Amino acid sequence: MDKKEIDYHGHRSRLRDRLLNGGSDALLDHEVIEYLLALAIPRRDTKPLARALLTEFGDIETLLTADPGMIARVKGMGPTAIASLKIVQIAALRLLKTKAKKAPILAGWQALLDYLHADMAYRLTERCRLLHLDSHNRLIRDEALSEGSVDRAPIYVREVIRRAIELGSIGLILVHNHPSGDANPSEMDIQLTRSVIAAARPLKIYLHDHVIISTEGFCSMRSLGLI
């Protein structure tokens, strides 16, 4: 083991001690990524790679939610290293989703928004999902409806209604993201929402909201008076 290798192993030990003794703010963003990569690439100084990743993606949120194919474009990032980052995203989403499911969705609205933002805000293409609720507004199922392009992901009203009937849903919440960063609904978003309401109403299925997620925040069509 040469001096350089001894130096970065000592550095990792110091990072580990700070992590275990200092809590969530003990490490800077690049140090968090560096330590994660060190678990996947134990015999390499991962600080330069961590800094390169944050330079490429801008911040830790965008990096951890990026598509694996995009992360792979950064020199030095192989499948194992990419997986070490993506498993953190999965764990975080599981924690947020569990919190969101503990209370009726409408009573725990902020927990739901935190989960949706973590999952969807930094995606580079549109994703649409449908939340199915029971008569007590508890989450029955959270399902992806479609994946699309940078500005569109198709939603078919008949598929929304068919799935709601299959699951016995009483309430629905539509969600999609805007990769542009602007969470305001388009005219197409508004028309789609009204079409779902019109199709669901005779079946006594209630569309509670259509939420649009972006990096800048979120937009609730109900809050805007569009539902």
Secondary structure, 3 states (H helix, E strand, C coil): CCHHHHHHHHHHHHHHHHHHHHCCCCCCHHHHHHHHHHHHCCCCCCHHHHHHHHHHHCCHHHHHCCCHHHHCCCCCCCHHHHHHHHHHHHHHHHHHHHHHHCCCCCCCHHHHHHHHHHHHCCCCCCEEEEEEECCCCCEEEEEEEEECCCCCCCCCHHHHHHHHHHHCCCEEEEEEECCCCCCCCCHHHHHHHHHHHHHHHHHCCEEEEEEEEECCEEEECCCCCCC
